[in-house]
Amino acid sequence: MTSTGRINYIDELKGFILCLVCLGHIAYSELSYVMNWMSLMRMFTFFFLSGLLFSRRRFPTFKDYAISKTKHLLFPYIWLSLFFLIITFPIYAGHIDEASRGPLFIKIENTLNLVGITSNFICSLCANFFKIFILGNSSIWATPLWFVFTLWTVSLLYAFIDERFKNKIPLILISIICIGAIGWVLRNNHNIPYNLGASCTAYVYYAFGSIYKRKAKDFIDKLGNWEIFGLSILAILLYSFIVRAGYTANLSHNDLGNNILTFYTGTFTGVIWMFLIFTFLNRIGIKIGIFRFISRNALIILPLHYYVIKLINYLNIIPFSHGSIYYF
């Protein structure tokens, strides 16, 4: 741990996950298989780590905690979403091709047409504002900011429940089952307001991260280096067996597939592998500074890398597969 209270290897793991996210958005055919194979571990591990770091020690009440998280997560989400919307210049030219006019855009367009508004520019602005303020998945060329909004909602939800249940683990486990069930019911639906489905699903991993810190961390800390390495190998073998049939998931839209057993066993073995392997690397003294840098600058890297990919594709410099100008 650093003098500022940050845990280096957790920052490194977060940075590694963000690298995978960036590569997933590029998604050349050479990368797509690997990215799909790792889809059951990436963002789920990030929420597990966020829960592991959960603490209200500096915030005596839920209100204090909520104010802090709103300042550090919700406000940056809004300002960055609006900033990247302003510099998404195809909007001003009305460049909206048929292939990339998704269901949400078409619904908003039809609604506006009923009142005599036919401007592509106005339709696009309305759709983007809807994405930012209602759906919670940011403006069109800054979509990865969905994670910031979802982390805000999940953090507040868990803090509220944790305060009400007075740290009682059995009650928190019940909340995991109930809220996780809501997330599963709302799966594969892209237009749930405030990313509710993804937030409910992410809550499961966030809550288990917090429980791990309270109840299991001491056990892991007592294990030897090679015991941790052995457990990580076991976890990745189990993960590989579970996802061998090509099962994938996308938390941003709560696309979880249709097999609840495969989904949860896959995600948890993936989370365990990622966490244990970086714990092992930390134990043997391997430090990866670039991952720490990426993690600590995630708030700007998340939207910026996606904007650059979209811009390069729009200008037809490199044909990325995530290339549609708009995706609603």
C-alpha positions as CSV (number, residue, x, y, z in Angstrom):
1,M,0.0,0.0,0.0
2,T,1.2,3.5,-0.8
3,S,1.4,6.4,1.5
4,T,-1.8,7.8,-0.1
5,G,-3.7,4.6,0.9
6,R,-3.8,3.1,-2.6
7,I,-3.2,-0.6,-3.0
8,N,-0.8,-0.9,-5.9
9,Y,-1.6,-4.4,-7.2
10,I,-5.4,-3.6,-7.2
11,D,-4.6,-0.5,-9.2
12,E,-2.5,-2.6,-11.5
13,L,-5.4,-5.1,-12.0
14,K,-7.8,-2.3,-12.7
15,G,-5.4,-0.9,-15.3
16,F,-5.1,-4.3,-16.9
17,I,-8.9,-4.6,-17.1
18,L,-9.1,-1.2,-18.7
19,C,-6.5,-2.3,-21.3
20,L,-8.7,-5.3,-22.1
21,V,-11.7,-2.9,-22.4
22,C,-9.8,-0.7,-24.9
23,L,-8.8,-3.7,-26.9
24,G,-12.3,-5.0,-26.9
25,H,-13.5,-1.8,-28.5
26,I,-11.0,-2.1,-31.3
27,A,-12.0,-5.8,-31.8
28,Y,-10.1,-6.8,-34.9
29,S,-10.9,-10.4,-35.8
30,E,-7.5,-11.4,-34.4
31,L,-8.5,-10.0,-31.0
32,S,-12.3,-10.7,-31.0
33,Y,-12.0,-14.4,-29.9
34,V,-9.8,-13.6,-27.0
35,M,-11.9,-10.6,-26.0
36,N,-15.1,-12.7,-26.1
37,W,-13.4,-15.4,-24.1
38,M,-12.5,-12.9,-21.4
39,S,-15.9,-11.2,-21.4
40,L,-17.1,-13.1,-18.3
41,M,-14.3,-11.7,-16.2
42,R,-13.5,-8.2,-17.2
43,M,-15.9,-5.7,-15.8
44,F,-17.2,-8.1,-13.2
45,T,-13.8,-8.1,-11.7
46,F,-13.7,-4.3,-11.7
47,F,-16.9,-4.2,-9.6
48,F,-15.5,-6.8,-7.3
49,L,-12.4,-4.7,-6.7
50,S,-14.5,-1.6,-6.2
51,G,-16.5,-3.4,-3.5
52,L,-13.3,-4.7,-1.9
53,L,-12.2,-1.1,-1.5
54,F,-15.6,0.0,-0.2
55,S,-15.3,2.0,3.1
56,R,-17.4,4.6,4.9
57,R,-14.8,5.2,7.5
58,R,-14.5,8.9,6.5
59,F,-18.3,9.2,6.0
60,P,-20.3,8.8,9.2
61,T,-23.6,8.9,7.4
62,F,-25.0,7.7,4.1
63,K,-25.7,11.3,3.1
64,D,-22.0,12.1,3.5
65,Y,-21.0,9.1,1.4
66,A,-23.5,9.9,-1.3
67,I,-22.3,13.5,-1.6
68,S,-18.7,12.3,-2.0
69,K,-19.6,9.7,-4.6
70,T,-21.8,12.2,-6.5
71,K,-18.9,14.7,-6.6
72,H,-16.3,12.2,-7.7
73,L,-18.5,10.0,-10.1
74,L,-21.8,11.5,-11.2
75,F,-20.6,15.0,-11.9
76,P,-17.6,13.9,-13.9
77,Y,-19.9,11.5,-15.8
78,I,-22.2,14.4,-16.8
79,W,-19.4,16.9,-17.7
80,L,-17.4,14.4,-19.7
81,S,-20.5,13.1,-21.5
82,L,-21.5,16.6,-22.5
83,F,-17.9,17.6,-23.5
84,F,-17.5,14.6,-25.8
85,L,-21.0,15.2,-27.2
86,I,-19.9,18.8,-28.1
87,I,-16.9,17.6,-30.0
88,T,-18.7,14.7,-31.8
89,F,-18.7,16.8,-35.0
90,P,-20.7,14.3,-37.3
91,I,-23.8,15.4,-35.3
92,Y,-23.6,18.9,-36.6
93,A,-23.4,17.7,-40.2
94,G,-26.4,15.4,-39.8
95,H,-24.3,12.3,-40.9
96,I,-26.5,9.5,-39.8
97,D,-26.5,6.5,-42.0
98,E,-29.3,3.9,-42.1
99,A,-27.0,1.1,-40.8
100,S,-26.2,3.0,-37.6
101,R,-29.7,4.5,-36.7
102,G,-30.6,2.2,-33.9
103,P,-34.0,1.5,-32.3
104,L,-33.7,4.3,-29.7
105,F,-32.8,6.9,-32.3
106,I,-35.7,5.8,-34.6
107,K,-38.2,6.0,-31.7
108,I,-37.1,9.5,-30.8
109,E,-37.0,10.5,-34.4
110,N,-40.6,9.3,-35.0
111,T,-41.8,11.1,-31.9
112,L,-40.2,14.4,-33.0
113,N,-41.5,14.0,-36.5
114,L,-45.1,13.8,-35.1
115,V,-44.6,17.4,-33.8
116,G,-43.0,18.6,-37.1
117,I,-39.3,18.3,-36.2
118,T,-37.3,16.5,-38.9
119,S,-33.8,17.8,-38.3
120,N,-31.2,15.0,-37.9
121,F,-29.2,17.4,-35.7
122,I,-32.1,17.9,-33.3
123,C,-33.0,14.2,-33.3
124,S,-29.5,13.3,-32.5
125,L,-29.1,15.8,-29.7
126,C,-32.3,14.6,-28.1
127,A,-31.2,10.9,-28.4
128,N,-27.9,11.8,-26.9
129,F,-29.4,13.7,-24.0
130,F,-31.7,10.7,-23.4
131,K,-28.7,8.4,-23.3
132,I,-26.8,10.7,-20.9
133,F,-29.6,11.6,-18.4
134,I,-32.1,8.8,-18.7
135,L,-30.4,5.6,-19.8
136,G,-27.1,6.4,-18.0
137,N,-24.8,5.2,-20.8
138,S,-23.4,8.6,-21.9
139,S,-23.2,10.3,-25.3
140,I,-22.6,8.3,-28.4
141,W,-18.8,8.7,-28.8
142,A,-18.2,8.4,-25.0
143,T,-20.2,5.3,-24.3
144,P,-17.7,3.7,-21.9
145,L,-18.7,6.3,-19.4
146,W,-21.6,4.0,-18.7
147,F,-19.3,2.4,-16.2
148,V,-18.8,5.6,-14.2
149,F,-22.6,6.1,-13.9
150,T,-23.2,2.5,-13.0
151,L,-20.4,2.5,-10.4
152,W,-22.1,5.6,-8.8
153,T,-25.5,3.8,-8.6
154,V,-24.0,0.6,-7.3
155,S,-21.8,2.3,-4.7
156,L,-24.8,4.2,-3.3
157,L,-27.1,1.2,-3.4
158,Y,-24.5,-0.9,-1.5
159,A,-23.7,1.9,1.0
160,F,-27.5,2.3,1.7
161,I,-28.0,-1.4,2.3
162,D,-24.9,-1.8,4.3
163,E,-25.9,1.0,6.6
164,R,-29.4,-0.3,7.1
165,F,-28.3,-3.9,7.7
166,K,-25.5,-2.8,10.1
167,N,-22.8,-4.9,8.4
168,K,-24.8,-8.1,8.9
169,I,-23.5,-10.5,6.3
170,P,-26.5,-12.8,6.1
171,L,-28.8,-9.9,5.3
172,I,-26.3,-8.6,2.7
173,L,-26.3,-12.1,1.2
174,I,-30.1,-11.9,0.9
175,S,-29.8,-8.5,-0.8
176,I,-27.4,-10.1,-3.3
177,I,-29.8,-12.8,-4.1
178,C,-32.8,-10.4,-4.5
179,I,-31.0,-7.7,-6.4
180,G,-29.1,-10.2,-8.5
181,A,-32.4,-11.8,-9.5
182,I,-33.7,-8.4,-10.7
183,G,-30.6,-8.0,-12.8
184,W,-31.1,-11.4,-14.3
185,V,-34.8,-10.8,-15.1
186,L,-33.8,-7.5,-16.8
187,R,-31.0,-9.1,-18.8
188,N,-30.6,-8.5,-22.6
189,N,-32.6,-5.3,-22.5
190,H,-30.6,-2.3,-23.8
191,N,-33.0,0.5,-22.9
192,I,-33.7,0.2,-19.2
193,P,-33.6,3.7,-17.6
194,Y,-30.6,4.5,-15.5
195,N,-28.9,1.3,-16.5
196,L,-30.9,-0.4,-13.8
197,G,-30.3,-4.0,-15.1
198,A,-26.6,-3.6,-15.3
199,S,-26.5,-1.9,-11.9
200,C,-28.4,-4.8,-10.2
201,T,-26.1,-7.3,-11.8
202,A,-22.9,-5.4,-10.9
203,Y,-24.2,-5.1,-7.3
204,V,-23.6,-8.8,-6.8
205,Y,-19.9,-8.5,-7.5
206,Y,-19.5,-5.2,-5.6
207,A,-21.2,-6.7,-2.6
208,F,-19.1,-9.9,-2.7
209,G,-15.9,-7.8,-3.0
210,S,-16.9,-6.1,0.3
211,I,-17.7,-9.4,1.9
212,Y,-14.4,-10.8,0.8
213,K,-12.5,-8.0,2.6
214,R,-14.4,-8.6,5.8
215,K,-14.5,-12.4,5.9
216,A,-12.0,-14.1,3.5
217,K,-9.1,-11.7,3.0
218,D,-7.3,-12.9,6.2
219,F,-7.5,-16.5,4.9
220,I,-6.0,-15.6,1.5
221,D,-3.3,-13.5,3.2
222,K,-2.2,-16.6,5.2
223,L,-1.7,-18.7,2.0
224,G,1.8,-19.1,0.6
225,N,2.7,-17.7,-2.8
226,W,2.6,-21.0,-4.6
227,E,-0.7,-21.9,-3.0
228,I,-2.2,-18.7,-4.4
229,F,-0.6,-19.5,-7.8
230,G,-2.1,-23.0,-7.7
231,L,-5.5,-21.7,-6.9
232,S,-5.3,-19.3,-9.8
233,I,-4.4,-22.1,-12.2
234,L,-7.4,-24.1,-10.9
235,A,-9.7,-21.1,-11.3
236,I,-8.6,-20.5,-14.9
237,L,-9.0,-24.1,-15.8
238,L,-12.5,-24.1,-14.4
239,Y,-13.2,-20.9,-16.3
240,S,-11.9,-22.3,-19.6
241,F,-14.1,-25.4,-19.1
242,I,-17.2,-23.3,-18.4
243,V,-16.9,-20.9,-21.3
244,R,-15.5,-23.4,-23.8
245,A,-18.8,-23.3,-25.8
246,G,-18.3,-19.6,-26.5
247,Y,-20.6,-18.1,-23.8
248,T,-20.2,-14.4,-23.7
249,A,-21.6,-11.4,-21.6
250,N,-21.6,-7.7,-21.9
251,L,-22.3,-5.9,-18.7
252,S,-22.7,-2.5,-20.3
253,H,-26.1,-3.5,-21.7
254,N,-26.7,-6.3,-19.2
255,D,-26.3,-8.9,-21.9
256,L,-25.9,-12.0,-19.8
257,G,-27.0,-14.8,-22.0
258,N,-29.6,-17.3,-21.0
259,N,-27.9,-19.8,-18.8
260,I,-27.7,-18.5,-15.2
261,L,-25.5,-21.3,-14.0
262,T,-22.9,-20.8,-16.7
263,F,-23.0,-17.1,-16.3
264,Y,-22.4,-17.0,-12.5
265,T,-19.9,-19.9,-12.4
266,G,-18.0,-18.3,-15.3
267,T,-17.9,-14.8,-13.9
268,F,-16.9,-15.9,-10.4
269,T,-14.2,-18.2,-11.6
270,G,-12.9,-15.5,-13.9
271,V,-13.0,-12.9,-11.1
272,I,-11.1,-15.3,-8.8
273,W,-8.4,-16.0,-11.4
274,M,-7.8,-12.4,-12.2
275,F,-7.6,-11.4,-8.5
276,L,-5.4,-14.3,-7.5
277,I,-2.9,-14.0,-10.3
278,F,-2.3,-10.3,-9.6
279,T,-2.1,-11.1,-5.9
280,F,0.6,-13.6,-6.8
281,L,2.5,-11.2,-8.9
282,N,2.4,-8.7,-6.1
283,R,3.7,-11.3,-3.7
284,I,6.8,-12.1,-5.8
285,G,7.6,-8.4,-6.4
286,I,6.4,-7.9,-10.0
287,K,5.2,-4.4,-10.4
288,I,3.5,-3.1,-13.6
289,G,3.6,0.7,-13.4
290,I,1.8,1.4,-16.7
291,F,-1.3,-0.4,-15.4
292,R,-1.2,1.7,-12.3
293,F,-1.0,4.8,-14.5
294,I,-4.0,3.7,-16.6
295,S,-6.1,2.9,-13.5
296,R,-5.4,6.2,-11.9
297,N,-6.4,8.1,-15.1
298,A,-9.3,5.9,-16.0
299,L,-11.9,8.7,-15.9
300,I,-10.4,10.3,-18.9
301,I,-9.0,7.2,-20.6
302,L,-12.4,5.5,-20.8
303,P,-14.1,8.1,-23.0
304,L,-11.0,9.4,-24.8
305,H,-9.9,6.0,-26.3
306,Y,-13.4,5.3,-27.5
307,Y,-13.7,8.8,-29.1
308,V,-10.4,8.3,-30.9
309,I,-11.5,4.9,-32.2
310,K,-14.8,6.4,-33.4
311,L,-13.0,9.4,-35.0
312,I,-10.4,7.2,-36.8
313,N,-13.2,5.0,-38.1
314,Y,-15.3,7.9,-39.2
315,L,-12.4,9.4,-41.1
316,N,-11.8,6.0,-42.6
317,I,-8.2,5.9,-41.5
318,I,-8.4,2.4,-40.1
319,P,-11.5,0.2,-40.4
320,F,-12.2,-0.9,-36.8
321,S,-15.1,-3.3,-36.5
322,H,-16.8,-1.1,-33.9
323,G,-17.3,1.4,-36.6
324,S,-20.8,2.6,-36.8
325,I,-21.1,6.4,-36.4
326,Y,-24.0,6.0,-34.0
327,Y,-25.2,3.2,-31.8
328,F,-28.3,3.6,-29.7
